């Protein structure tokens, strides 16, 4: 099924997207930043920086950490962190609901062989750059 | 104003987002992939690869290029390319409209000083990793 990936960019310069929200959900499940990071193949440092960023983006912290222990011990999502997840997932749901007809229209125009590394339409409609080998994808 | 950045991921593996759509809009304005790329501080090669990718994602080409000339000469958006832009911008509009209340709720929870590189809330709610210097942002 076609999916929407949504990033919310705030005027303050902060933003939240699927990565930060999934990290919060994994912290809720595992009770630990390091365990959550492992489930996402993310370094502890990266996960800590994302949580620290979330704690700066909002006026209230999204997690509260027990003192002591390796990597600061257990980490619990705050009630506010729960609300951030809920709002973000609701934005996703509502956005997808509002976009359904447009997405269906786009789906009807897809090249089903795209994943198979098909060649571009051979109708001369696009004169390729000979310096580029066919089949190369955007980096 | 809070903004949504939306990427549409299709089952085929293709995806469209703000970057590809803005490139198509610049091609429409400039009539040239290279001129469009310049307005976006993008290399011609990068722009060409994105257009080539779009021509593979969909069953119809999004641009048609005049034969000959530097970099394949002028490039015109096809009627189908216009529809892709229209659908994408409508998805953005409808998604934003559907998300307004949730976005307003999130806006009320923001830390207004985020951009100013504020320190995390000093309420002991998050025990930072001493190995990390304060103020560092996610890479």
Interface residues (C-beta under 8 A of the other chain):
Chain A: X1 X2 X3 X4 X5 X6 X7 X8 X9 X10 X11 X12 X13 X14 X17 X44 X45 X46 X48 X49 X50 X51 X52 X53 X55 X56 X57 X58 X59 X60 X61 X63 X64 X65 X66 X67 X71 X72 X73 X78 X80 X83 X84 X87 X90 X91 X94 X95 X96 X97 X98 X99 X102 X103 X105 X106 X107 X109 X110 X111 X112 X114 X115 X118 X120 X121 X123 X124 X125 X126 X127 X128 X129 X131 X132 X136 X137 X138 X139
Chain B: X1 X2 X3 X4 X5 X6 X7 X8 X9 X10 X11 X12 X13 X14 X17 X45 X46 X48 X49 X50 X51 X52 X53 X55 X56 X57 X58 X59 X60 X61 X63 X64 X65 X66 X67 X71 X72 X73 X78 X80 X83 X84 X87 X90 X91 X94 X95 X96 X97 X98 X99 X102 X103 X105 X106 X107 X109 X110 X111 X112 X114 X115 X118 X120 X121 X123 X124 X125 X126 X127 X128 X129 X131 X132 X136 X137 X138 X139
